[in-house]
Amino acid sequence: MKMSHGHDHEISNYSRAFAIGITLNVIFVVIEAGCGVVADSLALIADAGHNLSDVLSLLLAWGANLLASKQPTEKRTYGFRRVTILASLTSAILLLVALGSIAWEAFGRLSNPQPVEGMIIIVVAAIGVIINTVTALLFISGQKHDLNIKGAYLHMAADAGVSLGVVVAGIAIMITGWLWLDPVISLVIVIVILVGTWNLLRDSINLSVDAVPQGIDIYDIKSYLLSIKNVSKIHDLHVWALSTTETALTVHLVTTNDLIDNDFLQKVQQYLYDNFGIEHATIQVEKEDAENSCMLNRPECIKKGGK
């Protein structure tokens, strides 16, 4: 089969990206948190807290990618590929906890605004725009086909936009003296990050409960399988994610053909890979026989409708 197996090479490339991104963000978190305390700016402290959660998320994604490259064993027959899904889900949950604490503090500051140093906010946030943009660019090429990489990219891209908003807020505070802008910007940070993370959380939950991965239409797969010459019906069709980058499929094909060859199976597997991105297809071929039907040929295994 002419399938791509460049996963280990991609892990090597992203290991470098993760190392650079984590190093840059750890340095920035220390600088931003320190300046936030000095300037008494909740906006800077809030953004530093979020950047720290991003560092944890990057570490989780990096570790999961490395574990996913390990070979399967007799105990773990799929290896550690599924850890990538657990990592993205854990990252999203940690982020939600951080957002809740930031929002709580911001609402408290709205009723009791505190003076802040506008220039410190502007300079530090401007540095954040640069660092977060550079980090986001490290993951831009892989964010379309890997949920972990997508999470890293969205976090960093959102941070760059939020940091830009903090710069604007700092300038506005210096010009107008409106101290309430600081907690308001903090709440805006929470909303922007929450919106950007929602899809990641939803997709992570779906993959963790073996839902069909986003972008794969199971009805198109059914149509293809039923269109195969000599295939009269199908049952026990399942499509799920082995990891954030690999999809698996199992199906039973009932055929009217008495001859079954490996070439037939290979063509079906290749089509599923080329058109649906399914790398791990396990296909059981059965002869049409009313008296000796497959044990899994039951209504619940061939149920139609519903996603």
N, C-alpha and C positions, 0 to 999 in steps of 0.2 A: 504494500500500500504506500502511496506517495504522500504520506502525512508528515507534517512538520513536527520536529522534536527539538526545537531550540529553547526549551524551557530553562535548562541549566545555564545557557548563554545569557538569557534574559535576566536570570537571577543575579549573575555576575555583574551585568551592567547596572541593575537597580541597586545592588549592594553598594556600589560606588555612590549612586545618587542618594541613597538613604544615609550613608556615612556623612556626606557633605551637608545634606539638609539638616540632619540632627545636630551636627557640630555648629552650624551657623545659628540655628534656632536656640540652642542651649546658651550660647554666648549672648544672643539678643535678649533672652528671657531674663538673665542676670542683670543686664544693663537696664532693661525696661522696668523691671520690678524695683530696682534701686532708685531709678529716677522717679518712678511713680510715688515712692515713699517720700523722697525729698520734695517733690512738687505737690504732694498730697492730692494726687490725681487718681480718682477711681477709674477713669477711662484707661489710663496707662496700666494700673494694677490689674484691671479686668482683662485687658488685652494680653498682659504678661501671663496671667493665669490660663487664658485660652491657649496661648503659644506653648505653655508647658504641657497642656493636655495634648496638643499636636505632637510634641516631642514623644510623649508616651505612645500616641497612635502610630507614629513613624517607627518606633522601636518594636511595637507589636507586629506591624505589617512586615517589617524587615525580618524579624525572627520567624514569623509564619512562612514567609517565602523561602527562607533557608531550610526550615523543617520540611516544607513541601518537596524539596529536591532530594530528600533521602529516599533510598530504595525501599520497596515494600518488603515485609517480612512475613513469616508464617503466622504470626499473631496479628499483625496489621497488614492485611493483604492489599490495601489501597495506599499504604504508607501513611504519611501525615498531611496529605493534600487538604483534607477538610479543615485543618487548623487555620488556613487562610480565611475561611468563612467565619470561624469563631473569633478570629482576631478583628475582622472588620465590624462584627457585631459588638464585641467588647469595647472597641474604640468609640463606636457611636453612643453606647450607654454611658461611658465615662464622660464624654463630651456633654451629654444632657445633664448630668449631675453638676458639672462645672458651670453650665449656663444657668441652672437654677440658683446657685449660690451668688453668681454675679448679678442676676436680676433682683434678688432679695436685697443686696447691698445698695443697688441703684435706687430702688424705691425708697429706701431709708434716706438716701442723700437728697432725694427730690424734696422732702419735707424740711431738710436742714442742709442747704448747699454750703460747701466749703470752698474757700479761696484756693486757686491753683496757679501754678506758674506756666503761663501760656507758652513761652518760648521753649521751655524744657519739653513740653508736650509736642510741640511742632518738630523739634529736632529729632527726638527719639522716635516718634511715629514715622518721620520721613525715612529714617534708617530702616524701620520695619517694612516700609513699602518696598525698598530695594531688596532686603533679605528674603522676604516672602515671595516676591516676584521671581527672583533667581531660583529659589527652591521649587516653586510651581513649575518653572520651565524644565526642571530636571525630570519631571514626571509627565510632561504633556504628551509625549509620544505613546506612552503605554496606557493612558487613562481610558481609552476606548474599549479595551478588551480585558481589563483586570480590575475587579472591584476594589482590591486593596490599593492599587496604584491610583485608581479614580478617587478613592477617599483621600489619599495624600495630596493629590492635585487640587481637589475641591477645597480642602482645608487651607492650603497655602494660597490659592487664588482668592478665596474669601478673605483671608487675613490681609492680603495686599490691599484689597478694596477697603476693608475696615480701617487699616492703618491710614489710608488716604483720607478717610472720613475724619479720623482723629486729628489729622493735620489741619483740615478745614475747621474743625471745632476749636482747635487751639488759636487759630487766627481770629475766629469769631469772638472768642472770649477776650482776647487782647483788645479788639476793637470796641466791642459792646459792653464788656464787663458782666455779661449774663452768666453767672456761676451755675445756673441750672442746666446749662448746655453739657456740662461734664457728665452728670448722671444720665441725661437724655441720650448722649452718644453711647454710653454704656449699654442702655437698653436697645439701641439700634444695633450695636454689635451682637447682642444676644439674638435679636430677630433675624439678622442676616445669616448668622451661623446656623441657627435652627432651620431656616428655610433650605440652606445649602446642604444640611446634613440629613434632612428628612428622607430623601430618596435613598441615601446610603443605608440608613437604618431599615427602611422598608425592604430593600433588596437583600440585605444581610439576613433579616428575619425569614424572608421567603426561601432563600437558599438553605438556611439552617433547618427548615422543616421539609426539605426535598421538593419544593415547588419547581415547576418548569422555569429554567433561567429566562430572564428578560431577553427579548429579541428572538426567541425561538417559538414558532407557532406550531403547536402539536397537531393542529388540524391539517396543516400542510404536510406534516410528516405522515399522518394517517392516509392522506390522499395519495402521496407518493407510494407508500407501501402497498396500498390496495391496487395501484395501477401497474404493479410489477407483473409481468407475464407469468401466468399459471398460479398466481397467488389469489385464492378465492376469498380469504378472510384473515383477520388478525385478531389477537387477543393478548391480554397481559402486557400492554404497552406502558412503559415507564420512562420518563426523561427527568434527570436530576443533575445537580452540580457535584462533581467530585471535589472541586476546589473553585476558587474565584476565576480560574482560567480554563478549566476543563469540564466538559459535559459528558455524561454517560447515558446510554439508552439500552433497555432490554425489551425484546418483543418476541412473540411467537407468531410465525408465519405459517398459515395452512396452505399447502400447495396441492395442485392436481397432478403435478409432475412426479412420476415415479423415480426419476433420476435426480439426485442432489449432488452438486459438485462444489468444490471450494471456489471456483471462479465466480459462481453465482453469489456466494456470500461476500467475496471480496468486492464485487461491483456494488452491492448494496451498501457495504460499509464505506466505500469510497464516495458514493453519492451523498450519504448522510454527512460525511466529513466536509465535502466540498460545498454543499448547499446549506447545511445547518450548523457546521462547526462542531459536530459531535465526534470526539476523538476515540471514545471507548464504547463501541456498539457490540452488544452481545445478542446474537440472533439464533433463536431455536426454530428450526424448520420441521414441520410435521405434515404427514400425509393426511389427506382428507379421508376420515374414517369415522362413521357415525357410531360404531360399536365400541371403538377404543379411543375415546376422546381424551384430550389432555385434561389433567385434574384442575388446571388453572383456566380452563375454558368455561368460565362462569360469568353470569351477568355483571357482577361487580368488577370483573377484570376487563370488561369491554364496554363499560358504561359510556354512553354518549352524552355530550353536552356538559357544560360547566367547566370553568377554568380553575 
